[in-house]
Amino acid sequence: MLQSVKPRRWVVVLYLLIPVALFIFAVFVPLLTALYFSFSEWKNGQSIYTATFNGIANYAQLIADPTFWLSFGNNIYLVAACIIGQIGLAFVLVLFANSKLAVGKTVHRTFGFFPSTISAVCIGLIWSIIFHSKYGLLNWFVVNVLGGTKQAWLGDSAHVMLYVSIPLIWQFIGYYMVILFSAIAGIDQQIFESAEIDGANGFQTAIHITLPMIRSTMLVCLTLCVAGNMKAFDSIWTMTAGGPGYASYVMALYGYTVSFQQSNMGYGSTISIGIFVLSLAVIGGSRLLVNRMTRGLEE
C-alpha cells in the first residue's frame, strides 16, 4: 500500500519562492527601474550610466503636456466604448444564448471565442483592410450596396477613436461571453423558475437576479477590460500609428513614441509611471461605481 510522502518545509518554501521570484523579476523590477529613471534626464541615445537626476522636472512636464492628456482622454473613450461593447454586448448575447429558443450553445462559445485567439497585430491588419479608403470592404459595401460615397474612415480625426474601438470590441466579445457563460451556469436554476412563477419577465430577471448574482464575475470582467484598454497599443499602432495627427494617440503609443522614436527614455519612463497610476485610479473608480450600482439593483 502506497503511503503519502509529506515534503519538508524548506522544499515547499523553495517551490513557492520560484514563482514569487519570477513575478518580482518580471513586474516589480521593471516598475522600480522605470520609477528611478522617471526622475532622470536620459535621452538622445546616451548610455544608461550618463542619466542625470533632474528631480520632478519630468513630472512637471507631464502634468503640463497636452498630448499626454489627449492620449489619456482617448484611453478613457476606449475604456467606455469597450465596457459597453465588450462586456455589455457579451452579457446580452449570453442571455440570448441561454434562452430556451437558442440551440447550439457550444457552437456559440467556440466561434465567439475564436477572434480573441488572434494576435492584436493581425486584428489591426485585417481591419485596416476593411477600413481602407480606396479598396476597403466597408467602402465597397457603402458604394455598391448603399449607393453612398467612399469615406476616409481612419482619416477622420473626429471619429477615428470610434473606428479603432470596433476591432477591439469584435475581438473580445467572445472572450467575455465564455466567462459570463460559466458564471451564469453556476446560478441555481430554481431561482429563475421562481422568478418566472412570480411573473418576472426576461428583462427584470436579467437586471434584478442575474446581474447581481454574477457581480463578482462582472467585477473581474470590468478589471480585465479597463486594464486591457488602458494599455492598448498593438492594433491601434497597426491601424493608424496614432493618426491622423494625434487623434488616435493612446498613452502606451505616446510612451513608445517618446521613448523609442524621440529617444527620450527619461520622459518615457515618466509617462509609463503616469499610465500605471492613472490605470489604477480608473480601475478602482470603475469597480466602486459598479459595486454601488449592483447593490442598488439587489434592493
Buried (B, 14 or more C-beta within 10 A) or exposed (E): EEEEEEEEEEEEEEEEEEEEEEEEEEEEEEEEEBBEBBBBBBBEEBEEEEBEEBEEBBBEBBEEBEBBBBBBBBBBBBBBBBBEBBBBBBBBBBBEBBEEEEEEEEEBBEEBBEBBEEEBEBBBBBBBEBBBBEEBEBBEEBEEEEEEEBBBBBBBBEEBBEBBBBBBBBBBBBBBBBBBBEBBEEEEEEEBEEBEEEEBEEEEBBEBBBBBBBBEBBBBBBBBBBBBBBBBBBBBBBBBEBBBEBBBBBBBBBBBBBBEEEEBBBBBBBBBBBBBEBBEEBBEEBBEEBBEEBEEEEE
